[in-house]
Amino acid sequence: MLNNFETDSIFTPEQVLENRGRVAIFIDGSNLFYAALQLGIEIDYTKLLCRLTGGSRLLRSFFYTGVDRTNEKQQGFLLWMRRNGYRVIAKDLVQLPDGSKKANLDVEIAVDMMALVDSYDTAVLVSGDGDLAYAVNSVSYRGVRVEVVSLRSMTSDSLINVSDRYIDLEAIKEDIQKTPRQSYPYRPLSGIGFLEDPRTSDGHIEIQE
């Protein structure tokens, strides 16, 4: 069966998407944010949702992220996400001894994957966190197909090994990045207001603090 994984790329997109059934998407927001930084791109979340769904029937798309309740820019981004096809699961950031802030949502992702396992046929997990390998393996035993999407340099081998298909974000970055259609009123991290174009925000800027 190892050869099946290695030769997955020989199939056309139509063949790959065939028989995916109902799709549930689980996005680790922090992991995706840092992957986008590594790739040097900004994510277009409308494009991302379309690319991950791939024409299949979408059950629900979950977006998990740590939040700073005082960050109005991020709150505006999350509101836009909620209104544009994403179910946002937010958790307050915790300040660590080294001064950085973090919110671990692995448990929430794993619980949701298991709780809904009878409602979807294919899970698309956007994360490279090896701590999720056990949850992926568990839903696989329930008959679910699992596709893992993440940047290869940030993806645990244990997670790839239990998935049915692995997609490197580098391979699809052209499909999910923002295009310079126009001059935006501000650049990310500028601190200028959010209302003019919510899609121009990174949405997770505070995570890197």
Residue pairs with C-beta under 8 A, 6 or more apart in sequence:
5 165
5 166
8 16
8 165
13 54
16 165
17 54
17 55
17 56
20 54
20 56
20 121
20 122
20 145
21 56
21 57
21 120
21 121
21 122
22 56
22 57
22 58
22 59
22 119
22 120
22 121
22 122
23 52
23 53
23 54
23 56
23 57
23 58
23 59
23 120
23 121
23 122
23 123
23 124
24 58
24 59
24 60
24 61
24 62
24 113
24 116
24 119
24 120
24 122
24 123
24 124
25 49
25 52
25 53
25 58
25 60
25 61
25 62
25 123
25 124
25 126
26 62
26 64
26 109
26 112
26 113
26 123
26 124
26 125
26 126
26 127
27 61
27 62
27 63
27 64
27 86
27 126
27 127
28 64
28 105
28 109
28 125
28 126
28 127
28 129
29 63
29 64
29 65
29 66
29 105
29 203
29 204
30 65
30 66
30 102
30 103
30 105
30 204
30 207
31 126
31 127
31 128
31 129
31 150
31 154
32 43
32 126
32 127
33 202
33 203
33 204
33 207
33 208
34 154
34 207
34 208
35 128
35 150
35 151
35 154
35 169
36 42
36 43
36 202
37 208
38 151
38 153
38 154
39 151
39 169
39 170
39 173
39 177
41 173
41 176
41 177
41 178
42 177
42 178
42 188
42 200
42 202
43 176
43 177
43 178
44 176
44 177
44 178
44 179
44 199
45 81
45 84
45 86
45 199
45 203
46 84
46 85
46 199
47 175
47 176
47 177
48 176
49 58
49 61
49 84
49 85
49 86
51 172
51 175
51 176
52 61
52 124
52 126
52 149
53 61
56 122
58 85
59 116
59 119
59 120
60 87
60 116
61 85
61 86
61 87
62 86
62 87
62 88
62 89
62 109
62 112
63 81
63 86
63 87
63 88
63 89
64 89
64 90
64 91
64 105
64 108
64 109
65 78
65 88
65 89
65 90
65 91
65 103
65 105
65 203
65 204
65 207
66 90
66 91
66 92
66 93
66 101
66 102
66 103
66 105
66 204
66 206
66 207
67 74
67 75
67 78
67 90
67 91
67 92
67 93
67 103
67 206
68 74
68 92
68 93
68 101
68 206
69 75
69 92
71 205
71 206
72 194
73 191
73 193
73 194
73 201
73 205
74 201
74 203
74 204
74 205
74 206
76 194
76 195
76 198
76 201
77 194
77 198
77 201
77 202
77 203
78 88
78 90
78 203
79 198
80 198
80 199
81 88
81 203
82 88
89 105
89 108
89 112
91 103
91 104
91 105
91 108
92 103
93 101
93 102
93 103
93 206
93 207
94 101
94 102
94 103
95 101
96 102
100 209
101 206
101 207
101 209
102 207
106 129
106 131
106 132
109 125
109 127
109 132
109 135
110 132
110 134
110 135
113 123
113 125
113 135
113 136
113 138
113 139
114 135
114 138
114 139
117 139
117 142
117 144
118 142
120 144
121 144
121 145
122 144
122 145
122 146
122 147
123 136
123 139
123 144
123 145
123 146
123 147
124 147
124 149
125 132
125 136
125 146
125 147
125 148
125 149
125 159
125 163
126 149
126 150
127 148
127 150
127 159
128 148
128 150
128 151
128 154
128 155
128 156
128 159
129 156
129 159
130 156
130 157
130 158
130 159
132 159
133 156
133 158
133 159
133 161
133 162
136 146
136 148
136 159
136 162
136 163
137 162
139 146
140 146
140 162
140 164
145 164
145 165
146 162
146 163
146 164
146 165
147 163
147 164
147 165
147 166
147 167
148 155
148 159
148 160
148 163
148 165
148 166
148 167
149 166
149 167
149 169
149 172
150 159
150 168
150 169
151 168
151 169
151 170
152 168
152 170
155 166
160 166
169 176
178 199
178 200
184 197
184 200
185 192
185 196
185 197
185 200
186 192
186 196
186 200
188 200
188 201
188 202
188 205
189 202
189 205
194 201
